[in-house]
């Protein structure tokens, strides 16, 4: 007989409403103590979870398999994946639940990070390792930032969460480097990402980036398509849209000021560009997103 696995936004809560947060953070004891230190098998439809285990001990259940956890460690769970936990009474740490749509890479997309995000991972941390120590500090800072509603809260939460996932993936890859072997295409993708970060406000064409990398535009597009399913032009436009969204949400600049900061000479053209790629005008997107973040 097939076992029913419930779907929650936050464990044990079945409001039936649309989620009113993009990121939620709580201590592990605050919820697990209400359920006799056991979180039974469940899944999240739209949310990605990060568990930071700082003290105590636990078992993570992924599907039918149980995995012992010794702190410090990070557990990452993609949406739609059956999971549960058994915690010791001296457990300490954080549970961070965030909309997967807000991640820099969607779980399962054709990138190294996207592949990693698509599967659950248990990543042990060595406090003597600089990356692990910085990751642990960043997760604690995220918890503090969530607890206190200070200025710049949403921007810092997004930064800490993105940093935590990047560092966890790096440490996880180092533990099993053969699973994701580096190759020339990945090196070129990393080079492209750095160049886009440096030049995206100049609106350089894809041919410029191909020349800087030392390959033809056709070859560059072939690499980008194989790794992401997009074109180089899509990546450049995506960076502009992402930066526009950040400016619209986290600064007080008006649409005209944002357009100039991003290298658009004509604010009307910027609005058409944003509408094409984001599906809404900059003003409408800003209003909706700010309302959503205020409810979080």
C-alpha positions as CSV (number, residue, x, y, z in Angstrom):
1,X,0.0,0.0,0.0
2,X,1.4,3.4,-1.0
3,X,2.1,5.7,2.0
4,X,0.7,9.2,1.8
5,X,3.3,11.8,2.1
6,X,1.9,15.3,2.9
7,X,3.0,18.5,1.3
8,X,3.6,21.6,3.5
9,X,4.9,25.1,3.2
10,X,6.1,24.9,6.8
11,X,6.0,21.5,8.5
12,X,2.6,20.8,10.0
13,X,0.9,23.9,8.6
14,X,-1.9,23.5,6.1
15,X,-3.4,26.9,5.6
16,X,-4.6,26.3,2.0
17,X,-3.5,29.8,1.1
18,X,-0.8,31.1,-1.2
19,X,2.5,31.4,0.6
20,X,3.0,34.9,2.1
21,X,6.8,34.7,2.5
22,X,9.8,34.2,0.2
23,X,12.1,33.2,3.0
24,X,11.4,31.8,6.5
25,X,13.9,31.0,9.2
26,X,13.4,29.4,12.6
27,X,15.5,27.4,15.1
28,X,15.3,23.6,14.8
29,X,14.1,23.1,18.4
30,X,11.2,25.7,18.0
31,X,9.3,23.4,15.7
32,X,10.7,19.9,16.3
33,X,10.1,20.1,20.1
34,X,6.3,20.4,19.3
35,X,6.5,17.1,17.4
36,X,8.4,15.1,20.0
37,X,11.7,15.9,18.1
38,X,10.6,14.0,15.0
39,X,9.7,15.5,11.7
40,X,7.9,12.9,9.7
41,X,8.2,12.2,6.0
42,X,6.8,15.2,4.0
43,X,7.7,17.4,1.0
44,X,7.5,21.0,-0.1
45,X,6.0,21.8,-3.5
46,X,7.7,25.2,-4.1
47,X,10.2,25.6,-1.4
48,X,13.9,24.8,-1.1
49,X,15.2,24.1,2.5
50,X,18.6,24.5,4.2
51,X,19.1,23.0,7.6
52,X,22.1,24.0,9.6
53,X,22.9,21.6,12.4
54,X,25.1,23.3,14.9
55,X,24.9,21.0,17.9
56,X,23.3,17.7,19.0
57,X,22.7,14.8,16.6
58,X,20.1,13.9,14.0
59,X,19.0,11.4,11.4
60,X,17.9,12.7,8.0
61,X,15.5,10.5,6.1
62,X,15.5,10.9,2.3
63,X,12.8,8.7,0.8
64,X,13.4,5.3,2.4
65,X,17.0,5.8,3.5
66,X,18.3,7.2,6.8
67,X,21.5,9.1,7.2
68,X,23.2,10.0,10.5
69,X,24.1,13.7,10.9
70,X,27.0,14.9,13.2
71,X,27.4,18.6,13.6
72,X,28.4,20.9,12.2
73,X,26.7,20.1,9.0
74,X,24.3,21.5,6.4
75,X,21.4,19.6,4.8
76,X,19.9,20.9,1.6
77,X,16.5,19.6,0.2
78,X,15.0,20.6,-3.1
79,X,11.3,21.0,-3.6
80,X,9.2,17.9,-4.2
81,X,11.6,15.6,-2.4
82,X,10.3,13.3,0.4
83,X,12.3,13.9,3.6
84,X,12.1,13.8,7.4
85,X,14.2,14.1,10.5
86,X,14.8,12.6,14.0
87,X,16.5,15.0,16.3
88,X,18.2,14.6,19.7
89,X,16.8,16.8,22.5
90,X,20.0,18.8,22.6
91,X,19.8,19.7,18.9
92,X,20.6,23.3,17.9
93,X,20.6,25.0,14.5
94,X,18.4,26.6,11.9
95,X,15.8,25.7,9.3
96,X,15.7,28.1,6.3
97,X,12.8,27.7,3.9
98,X,12.8,29.7,0.7
99,X,10.9,29.9,-2.6
100,X,12.9,28.0,-5.2
101,X,11.9,30.6,-7.7
102,X,14.1,33.1,-5.8
103,X,17.2,31.0,-6.2
104,X,19.9,32.2,-8.6
105,X,19.7,28.8,-10.3
106,X,16.6,26.7,-10.5
107,X,17.1,23.1,-9.2
108,X,17.7,20.9,-12.3
109,X,18.7,23.6,-14.7
110,X,21.6,22.8,-17.0
111,X,24.4,24.2,-14.8
112,X,26.7,22.8,-12.2
113,X,24.9,24.5,-9.4
114,X,21.5,23.6,-10.9
115,X,22.4,19.9,-11.0
116,X,23.5,20.1,-7.4
117,X,20.4,21.9,-6.2
118,X,18.2,19.2,-7.8
119,X,19.2,16.5,-5.3
120,X,19.3,16.4,-1.4
121,X,22.7,16.7,0.1
122,X,24.2,16.2,3.6
123,X,27.4,18.2,3.8
124,X,29.7,17.9,6.7
125,X,31.6,21.0,7.8
126,X,35.1,21.3,9.1
127,X,35.3,24.5,11.2
128,X,39.0,24.7,10.5
129,X,38.3,25.1,6.8
130,X,38.0,28.8,5.8
131,X,35.0,28.2,3.5
132,X,33.2,26.1,6.1
133,X,33.9,28.6,8.9
134,X,32.6,31.5,6.7
135,X,29.5,29.4,5.8
136,X,28.7,28.8,9.4
137,X,29.1,32.4,10.3
138,X,26.9,33.5,7.3
139,X,24.1,31.1,8.4
140,X,24.2,32.4,11.9
141,X,24.1,36.0,10.6
142,X,21.1,35.0,8.4
143,X,19.3,33.8,11.5
144,X,20.1,37.0,13.4
145,X,19.0,39.1,10.4
146,X,15.7,37.3,10.1
147,X,15.0,37.7,13.8
148,X,15.5,41.5,13.9
149,X,13.6,43.6,11.4
150,X,16.3,46.1,10.6
151,X,16.9,48.3,7.6
152,X,18.2,46.3,4.5
153,X,16.8,43.0,5.9
154,X,15.5,41.5,2.7
155,X,18.6,42.3,0.7
156,X,20.9,40.9,3.4
157,X,18.7,37.7,3.7
158,X,18.9,37.2,-0.1
159,X,22.7,37.7,0.0
160,X,23.3,35.4,2.9
161,X,21.1,32.6,1.4
162,X,22.8,32.8,-2.0
163,X,26.3,32.8,-0.3
164,X,25.3,29.8,1.9
165,X,24.2,27.7,-1.1
166,X,27.2,28.6,-3.1
167,X,29.7,27.7,-0.3
168,X,27.8,24.5,0.6
169,X,27.8,23.4,-3.0
170,X,31.6,24.1,-3.2
171,X,32.3,22.1,-0.1
172,X,30.0,19.3,-1.3
173,X,31.8,19.2,-4.6
174,X,35.2,19.0,-2.9
175,X,34.0,16.0,-0.9
176,X,33.0,14.2,-4.1
177,X,34.8,16.1,-6.8
178,X,34.5,13.1,-9.3
179,X,30.8,13.6,-9.4
180,X,31.1,17.0,-11.1
181,X,34.4,17.0,-13.0
182,X,35.6,20.4,-14.1
183,X,36.2,20.7,-17.9
184,X,37.0,23.4,-20.4
185,X,33.4,24.4,-21.0
186,X,32.8,25.0,-17.3
187,X,36.0,27.1,-17.1
188,X,34.7,29.2,-20.0
189,X,31.3,29.5,-18.4
190,X,32.9,30.8,-15.3
191,X,35.0,33.2,-17.4
192,X,31.9,34.4,-19.2
193,X,30.0,35.0,-15.9
194,X,32.9,37.1,-14.6
195,X,33.0,39.1,-17.8
196,X,29.3,39.7,-17.7
197,X,29.5,40.9,-14.1
198,X,32.2,43.3,-15.2
199,X,30.6,44.7,-18.4
200,X,26.9,44.1,-18.3
201,X,26.1,47.9,-17.8
202,X,28.0,48.6,-21.1
203,X,25.5,46.5,-23.0
204,X,28.3,44.7,-24.9
205,X,27.2,42.1,-27.5
206,X,27.8,38.4,-27.3
207,X,30.6,38.8,-29.9
208,X,32.6,41.0,-27.4
209,X,32.5,38.2,-24.8
210,X,33.4,35.6,-27.3
211,X,36.4,37.7,-28.3
212,X,37.5,38.2,-24.7
213,X,37.3,34.5,-24.1
214,X,39.2,33.7,-27.3
215,X,36.5,31.7,-29.2
216,X,34.0,32.5,-31.9
217,X,30.5,33.7,-31.1
218,X,29.0,30.5,-32.6
219,X,31.3,28.4,-30.3
220,X,30.4,30.5,-27.3
221,X,26.6,30.1,-28.0
222,X,27.1,26.3,-28.4
223,X,28.8,26.1,-25.0
224,X,26.2,28.3,-23.3
225,X,23.3,26.3,-24.8
226,X,24.9,23.0,-23.7
227,X,25.4,24.2,-20.2
228,X,22.3,26.3,-19.6
229,X,19.8,25.8,-22.4
230,X,20.1,29.5,-23.2
231,X,22.1,31.8,-25.5
232,X,24.9,34.1,-24.5
233,X,22.5,37.0,-25.2
234,X,19.9,35.5,-22.8
235,X,22.5,35.4,-20.0
236,X,23.5,39.0,-20.6
237,X,19.9,40.2,-20.7
238,X,19.2,38.0,-17.6
239,X,21.9,39.8,-15.7
240,X,20.5,43.2,-16.6
241,X,17.0,42.1,-15.5
242,X,18.3,40.6,-12.2
243,X,20.2,43.8,-11.4
244,X,17.2,45.9,-12.3
245,X,15.0,43.8,-9.9
246,X,17.6,44.3,-7.2
247,X,17.6,48.1,-7.7
248,X,13.8,48.3,-7.9
249,X,13.3,46.4,-4.6
250,X,16.3,47.4,-2.5
251,X,16.8,51.1,-3.5
252,X,14.6,54.2,-3.6
253,X,15.7,55.1,-7.1
254,X,12.9,55.8,-9.5
255,X,12.6,53.9,-12.8
256,X,14.4,56.6,-14.8
257,X,17.3,56.5,-12.3
258,X,17.5,52.7,-12.4
259,X,17.5,52.7,-16.2
260,X,20.5,55.1,-16.3
261,X,22.4,53.1,-13.6
262,X,22.1,50.1,-15.9
263,X,23.3,51.9,-19.0
264,X,20.0,52.5,-20.7
265,X,19.9,55.9,-22.4
266,X,16.1,55.8,-22.9
267,X,14.0,55.0,-19.8
268,X,11.1,54.0,-22.1
269,X,13.3,51.5,-23.8
270,X,14.4,50.1,-20.4
271,X,10.7,49.7,-19.5
272,X,10.0,47.8,-22.7
273,X,13.1,45.6,-22.1
274,X,12.0,44.8,-18.6
275,X,8.4,44.1,-19.6
276,X,9.7,41.7,-22.3
277,X,11.9,39.7,-19.9
278,X,10.0,40.0,-16.6
279,X,6.4,40.0,-17.8
280,X,5.5,43.2,-16.0
281,X,6.5,46.9,-16.2
282,X,9.2,48.0,-13.7
283,X,6.6,49.9,-11.6
284,X,4.2,47.1,-11.4
285,X,6.9,44.6,-10.6
286,X,8.3,46.8,-7.8
287,X,4.9,47.3,-6.2
288,X,4.0,43.6,-6.2
289,X,7.4,42.5,-5.0
290,X,7.6,45.0,-2.2
291,X,4.2,44.1,-1.0
292,X,5.2,40.4,-0.9
293,X,8.5,41.1,0.9
294,X,6.7,43.3,3.5
295,X,4.4,40.3,4.3
296,X,7.4,37.9,4.7
